[in-house]
């Protein structure tokens, strides 16, 4: 997936605020001035927890938890519930909003300060039963591999490890920290959408544990995601004795799929339209009377999706196979996450924290949708891509960069401390 990066200096954010009249959240200036000063207690705690974090990562990667795997999701939730309760969380199981999905896990930590912080991570993957046994967690000197290792079980581990470190350091300067472990993100969070919207309205900021883009970036924009389903109805007939009596739905479907060819790219930073699922026929000697295809559309603006849908609907009004009919329907998942001054202000504070350990984090965006768009739609500032750095997601060679483990845990720990002490402004 091509990525777009934007290097933005901290001074640049301050200049932007002066030129546009944007009021940066309280604490940005102070954080910038303190950049370069490493918090030794935090860093030592992070280093001492690295091995435990990787052990936990191995444990949950080796449990199948594809979206809809109720048993796998329950196993991971049980494992993590015990750990979260041990460090002081009030843990509850929230039933999925759609049948056939595992419950969502909610862990709430209560502090003594003012900031209300929401963390969202997802434990579901795109891999089916048996995948973990076929290719379990393994690592070399640079990378760790396994189904869902980056997207986003490493993000789950980063969140849980960070919360443990805050507990061990007795840091309580926040009103509440709420961790939501979403069990259906890979399908657009059908089991948790209303829960996410409600939690977003109750909190001052949302941090999302999706993986960081290589070489080391945070995510400040994401494309929206929606599916367009094309269904064709024809007429069945014997393929050998009377094919002329049939009306081949599969042939008409192929015609329909040519409508968008050349209009939209298959990859890039703009609109993408990709065929992901196609079904037709059940037996080799029958002309298929039904066929359907799903197109996955990623877009930066709602009007871009509307243009794709209009083109496909226009094509459906004309068929090449006589007596066939076409139905076009849509299923939305996530709206776009659009970069704005609130996100830029969050990113500025994150960059200042990273500078404490001599590192620079870039700002990027990509076509992978996430729950942050739902939070931002409720008016809650959101910062994404806070998991470990990784790549090749949704493939059999997905990986995370082991060199990013300590820096990313430090970054998230200090971010929570910063926002706990100085919540973002309106």
Secondary structure, 3 states (H helix, E strand, C coil): CCCEEECCCHHHHHHHHHHHCCCCCCCHHHHHHCCCCCCHHHHHHHHHHHHHHHHHHHHHHCCCCECCCHHHHHHHHHHHHHHHHHCCCEEEEECCCCCCCCCEEEEEEECCCCCEEEEEEECCECCCCCHHHHCCCEECCCEEECCCHHHHHHHHHHHHHHHHHHHHCCCCCCCEEEEEEECCHHHCCCCCHHHHHHHHHHCCEEEECCCEECCCEEEEEECEEEEEEEEEECECEECCCCHHHCECHHHHHHHHHCCCCCCCECCCCCCEEEEEEEEECCCCCEECCEEEEEEEEEECCHHHHHHHHHHHHHHHCCCCCCCCEEEEEEEEEECCECCCHHHHHHHHHHHHHHHCCCCCCEEEEECCCCCHHHHHHCCCEEEECCCCEEECCCCCCCEEECCHHHHHHHHHHHHHHHHHHCCCCC
